[in-house]
Amino acid sequence: DPKTMVAKAWLGRYGLRHWRYRLQVDLTSRRKLPPPQHLSGATAALNMRCSHNYYHWLTEILPRLATLQRAGVSCDHYLVDCHTPFQRAVLTTLGLRPEQLIQPHCQLLLEADELVVPSLPSPQCMRSFGDWAAERLGCSASSSPPRRIYVSRRKAGTRRLDNEEQLLELLEQHHFEMHCFEDYDLPRQCQLIRNAEAVVAPHGAGLANLVFARPGTQVIEIFPDGRYNPTCYPNLSRTFGLAHQIVFAQRAPHKQILRVSLEDAALALERALAPRRRRRAA
């Protein structure tokens, strides 16, 4: 069957893309390694698997940089994902010079005089990182009234809300404002979350910015029913002392287009905002 042959050419262990990935990433699949390049001085290895992903980069890579800086450890080179202008701008703001940055890739083999490998961040380290990064990004808690933020995924490729306009009508009744974080640099994202008393968002990388939230912030996550990692952001909220609710949404097979129940969303909003109403009344 020609269709089956085409499918095998792209999928599974018969696919060219599968073996190209194996040869690039899996050292045991290579016949030989690239020529080594020597680095003088100290080199910090910050990268991990999936560090190109914004969530992993923000919650696993940058906290390791914070650990080094808090310990007073300064290195000559930093092996860290810095491919995009966004990443380079953030790393520069956090104190690294462009000439210190090394972008990992599959043809790179380095020999360092001294290799520094910081440990994975503990919960206490994560909490310290949130305050440390917010300070260096110029974000502080504003004296203005707290904001209520809805983080939209309308510009994302997956997990967009099919009934987002109806959800927005409900959120606007509770004085929420909509933002697309793709349009902002990290200081702007940090400032919005830092000043928020409530955050509503579909499951996605935008919620990684909860590392900047203040304790007690109310979080409502719209989560695709049947997805494999429902505890990802609740665990992050637990670390930072946030109140986290999940509202499950139906998802279509194609690009996981979501449809959230407005009744469920209204109930979650009532639970999140009612304590604040009682405190204000008192």
Sequence and secondary structure as in RCSB ss.txt:
>XXXX:A:sequence
DPKTMVAKAWLGRYGLRHWRYRLQVDLTSRRKLPPPQHLSGATAALNMRCSHNYYHWLTEILPRLATLQRAGVSC
DHYLVDCHTPFQRAVLTTLGLRPEQLIQPHCQLLLEADELVVPSLPSPQCMRSFGDWAAERLGCSASSSPPRRIY
VSRRKAGTRRLDNEEQLLELLEQHHFEMHCFEDYDLPRQCQLIRNAEAVVAPHGAGLANLVFARPGTQVIEIFPD
GRYNPTCYPNLSRTFGLAHQIVFAQRAPHKQILRVSLEDAALALERALAPRRRRRAA
>XXXX:A:secstr
 HHHHHHHHHSGGG HHHHHHHHHH GGG SS    EEEEEEEEE   TTTTSHHHIIIIIHHHHHHHHHTT   
SEEE    SHHHHHHHHHTT  GGGEE   TT  EEEEEEE      HHHHHHHHHHHHHHTT    SS  EEEE
E  TTSSS  BTTHHHHHHHHHHTT EEE GGGS HHHHHHHHHTEEEEEEESSGGGGGGGG  TT EEEEEEET
T S TTHHHHHHHHHT EEEEEEEEE TTTT EEE HHHHHHHHHHHHHHHHHHHH 
